[in-house]
Amino acid sequence: MTSPLSTTPTTAAPPRVWSAVLFDLDGTIVDSASEIMDSLAHMFTEMGVPVPDADTLRSYVGPPLLDSLQMTAGFTDVEAWEALNVYRDHYDQHLLRSPVFPGVEGVLQRVQAAGIPIALATSKPESMAREVLEHNGLTKYFTDIAGASEDETRSTKADVVAEALRRLQARGIDTTDAVMVGDRGYDILGAAAHDVPTILVEWGYGSPAEAGDALAVVHSADQLRSLLVG
């Protein structure tokens, strides 16, 4: 269920010493597209709307869902909230089925061992994100976990990145040389709003068109590790 970001083996970036690393969750740490798409299909059916094709369903993975339901599906505000609740009720039953991408835990281990603080910055509801990390034994690698608020007042990637940076700074952590690791153009745009560059991973759900403004594109966990800790 992956979508290669480029046809080249790798795009290298200049070596840097990062003061903090922010990670996206869906498509970056866990392979959750199948479960998310199944819950989206259930949601559309329950809402009496034809289920979109697989490519369209996959496009919903990553961006804030409430916004996508309004802008892509054309739901009104009331309909979008109803659909979101239907989706969450279904997805909550399948949340923990998503596997961790191969090699990603090793990257987290190496970054932590290098003394670099790690924060999660995901548009997934924060409570769900914590469940996923805890279930997979990954919580121990994260200094902070920032996600969307339940009421969606904090849901855009820019808002989530801002919250992750704020929490790190509140701990006295220098974030002036932070980097984002994600799989979608939304990660790049959200991080760029705070002058944070993004390394894109090819194993996620992005398209080649989304990779243009990335600091680097990597196709393996080993390449990602090299860019983060050398």
C-alpha positions in Angstrom: 0.0 0.0 0.0 3.0 2.3 -0.6 3.3 5.0 -3.2 7.0 5.8 -4.2 7.8 9.4 -4.0 10.6 9.3 -6.6 12.1 7.1 -9.2 15.7 7.8 -8.0 17.2 5.6 -5.3 17.8 8.5 -3.0 18.1 12.2 -2.7 20.9 13.1 -0.4 21.0 16.1 1.9 23.9 17.9 3.5 25.0 16.4 6.8 23.5 18.3 9.8 23.4 18.0 13.5 19.7 18.2 14.5 18.6 19.6 17.8 15.2 17.8 17.7 13.4 15.4 15.3 9.6 15.5 14.7 8.0 12.4 13.3 4.7 12.0 11.5 2.8 8.8 12.4 0.6 7.4 9.5 2.7 6.4 6.5 5.9 7.3 8.4 6.0 5.1 11.5 3.0 2.8 11.0 1.5 1.4 7.8 -2.1 2.4 8.6 -3.6 3.0 5.1 -5.5 -0.3 4.9 -7.3 0.3 8.3 -8.0 3.9 7.6 -9.4 3.2 4.1 -11.6 0.4 5.4 -13.0 2.8 8.0 -13.5 5.5 5.4 -15.4 3.1 3.2 -17.6 2.2 6.1 -18.2 5.9 6.9 -19.2 6.7 3.3 -21.6 3.7 3.3 -23.2 4.8 6.6 -23.5 8.3 5.2 -25.3 7.0 2.1 -22.6 8.2 -0.2 -20.9 6.1 -2.9 -17.5 4.8 -1.7 -14.7 6.5 -3.7 -12.1 4.5 -5.5 -9.0 3.3 -3.7 -6.8 6.2 -4.9 -9.3 8.8 -3.6 -9.6 7.0 -0.3 -5.8 6.9 0.0 -5.7 10.7 -0.5 -7.6 11.1 2.8 -4.7 9.4 4.7 -2.6 12.2 6.2 -4.5 15.5 6.0 -6.9 16.6 8.7 -10.0 14.4 8.0 -12.6 17.0 8.9 -11.2 19.4 6.3 -11.0 16.6 3.7 -14.6 15.6 4.3 -15.7 19.2 3.6 -13.3 20.0 0.7 -13.0 16.7 -1.0 -16.2 14.9 -0.1 -18.3 18.1 -0.2 -20.0 17.5 3.1 -21.5 20.4 5.0 -20.1 21.3 8.5 -22.8 19.2 10.2 -22.4 16.3 7.8 -18.6 16.3 8.1 -18.8 16.1 11.9 -21.4 13.3 11.7 -19.1 11.4 9.2 -16.1 12.0 11.4 -17.8 10.5 14.4 -18.9 7.5 12.3 -15.3 7.1 11.1 -13.8 7.4 14.5 -16.2 4.8 16.1 -15.2 2.3 13.4 -11.5 3.1 13.2 -11.1 2.9 17.0 -11.9 -0.9 16.7 -9.1 -1.4 14.1 -6.6 1.2 15.3 -4.0 -1.2 16.7 -3.8 -3.5 13.7 -1.4 -1.3 11.8 2.2 -2.6 11.7 5.3 -0.5 12.3 7.3 -0.1 9.1 10.4 -2.3 9.0 13.5 -0.5 10.4 11.7 2.5 11.9 12.0 1.4 15.5 15.8 1.0 14.9 15.9 4.6 13.7 14.1 5.8 16.8 16.5 3.9 18.9 19.5 5.5 17.2 18.2 9.0 17.4 17.4 8.6 21.1 20.8 7.1 21.7 22.4 10.1 20.0 20.7 12.3 22.6 18.4 14.0 20.1 14.9 14.7 21.5 12.0 13.1 19.5 8.5 14.4 19.3 5.5 13.1 17.4 3.6 15.6 15.2 0.5 13.9 13.7 -2.9 15.1 12.5 -4.3 11.9 14.0 -6.2 12.6 17.3 -3.6 12.6 20.1 -5.3 10.0 22.2 -5.3 7.6 19.2 -1.7 8.3 18.4 -0.7 7.5 22.0 -2.6 4.2 21.8 -0.7 3.3 18.7 2.7 4.1 20.1 2.0 2.4 23.4 0.7 -0.7 21.7 3.8 -1.0 19.6 6.2 -0.2 22.5 7.4 3.0 20.9 6.3 5.6 23.5 9.6 5.3 25.3 11.4 7.0 22.4 9.3 10.1 22.5 10.0 13.2 24.6 6.6 14.5 23.6 3.5 13.3 21.6 1.5 16.0 19.9 -1.6 15.2 17.8 -4.9 16.7 16.8 -7.2 17.8 19.6 -10.5 15.9 19.9 -12.5 19.0 18.9 -10.3 19.5 15.8 -9.3 23.0 16.9 -5.8 21.8 16.5 -5.7 19.6 13.4 -3.6 21.1 10.6 0.0 19.9 10.3 1.2 23.5 11.0 -0.8 23.6 14.2 0.4 20.2 15.3 4.0 21.1 14.5 3.7 24.3 16.5 2.4 22.4 19.5 5.2 19.8 19.3 7.8 22.6 19.2 6.1 24.4 22.0 6.1 21.4 24.2 9.8 20.7 23.5 10.7 24.3 24.2 8.8 24.2 27.5 11.2 21.4 28.5 14.1 23.7 27.7 14.9 21.9 24.4 16.5 23.9 21.6 14.4 23.6 18.5 16.3 26.0 16.2 17.7 23.0 14.2 14.7 20.7 14.3 13.7 18.5 11.3 10.5 16.9 10.3 10.2 13.3 9.1 7.0 12.6 7.1 5.6 11.1 3.9 3.2 13.7 2.5 3.4 17.2 1.1 1.3 18.3 4.1 4.2 17.4 6.3 6.5 19.7 4.3 4.1 22.6 4.3 3.2 22.3 8.0 6.8 22.1 9.1 7.9 24.9 6.7 5.4 27.2 8.4 7.8 27.1 11.3 11.0 27.1 9.3 11.5 23.4 9.9 12.8 21.3 6.9 11.3 17.9 6.1 12.9 14.6 5.1 10.3 12.6 3.1 10.2 8.8 3.3 9.3 6.8 0.2 7.5 4.0 2.0 4.5 6.2 2.9 1.5 7.4 0.9 2.8 10.4 -1.0 3.1 11.1 -4.7 6.2 12.3 -6.6 4.6 15.7 -7.0 4.7 16.1 -3.2 8.4 15.7 -2.8 9.6 18.8 -4.6 10.2 21.0 -1.5 11.6 18.2 0.7 15.1 18.6 2.2 15.7 15.0 1.2 13.8 11.9 0.1 14.9 8.5 1.4 13.8 5.0 0.4 15.1 3.0 3.4 15.3 3.2 7.2 19.1 3.1 6.9 19.2 6.2 4.7 16.9 8.0 7.1 19.1 7.0 10.1 22.2 8.3 8.2 20.6 11.7 7.6 19.4 12.0 11.2 22.4 10.7 13.2 25.1 10.0 10.6 
